[in-house]
Amino acid sequence: MEYIKQNRGNLPDLKVNIGSLEIANPVMTASGTFGYAREFENLMNLHRLGAVIVKGISLYPRHGNPPPRIVETSCGMLNAIGLQNVGVDRFISEKMSYLENLNVPVIVNILGDSLDEYEEITARLAGVPGVAGIEVNISCPNVKKGGVAFGTDPAMAAAVTAAVKSKADVPVMVKLSPNVSDVAVIAQAVEEAGADSLSLINTLIGMAIDLKTKRPALANVIGGLSGPAIKPVALRMVYQVAQAVSIPVIGIGGIETAEDALEFMVAGATAVQIGTANFVNPRASEEVIDGITAYATDEKLPTISSIIGTLDIG
């Protein structure tokens, strides 16, 4: 059944709690798919979102990878943007003046190549008006450990979490990589290091080939796969992690409709992030909120949080 916006009288309670952060509804935007939010201001009502998670921010500006860096795939897309961004100082001076006036929490995704960089970015964001939380991208390579991604090793994932927590004055969400053998082990290490919540999954590693040229479709050769193709993998990992930790889990991966979002919540997610769908339908997040509202009304739920983790595997 497709749930759409209808006039149903009194609206249900869609509030959920991500640790100490309460949001008006469980729908967030995924980092890297929503720019700095202003890009969407004429396409949707930003004030309806549960939270905005901005494009990943590094210590210094990054120009990203050379093109081509996006390619469409079956039921999804590959990207190798290379984490292009304005850097933390320009983000604070040029972007936060707009973001702090939104009537929704702003969560800043951060990335680094060393523990020192993660700490420094977090320190610079401390006390900045409008910053309601930090999401830590641990899929980045640790340059001091031979380029191994922080998120593929429990000890390194815990170390970067602890580093960020030591400087943060807002709740810290850690974004997990799916490119590991056991995501629950990583999740538990991050929880023990002090994470307030977890978001998953980041993109899966993939590639595409142009048969006409016999060259990689991406200049970077490999990229991150996202979109509907990864939803079953994401749903499975969210379920596994929700069983393994006691902190809130935020589901990401192929969510396009309210039905998708609700599946993640039943699997154990407290909230969700809308990512690749934003490129196809800029109003996707609003439509998911409408659909969740309709579902909660039709099912006579006192609060949407009552469906979290209700999967019946008996």
Summary of the structure (lengths in Angstrom):
residues: 314
radius of gyration: 18.5
end to end distance: 23.6
largest distance: 58.2
contacts: 1138
relative contact order: 0.18
helix: 34%
strand: 22%
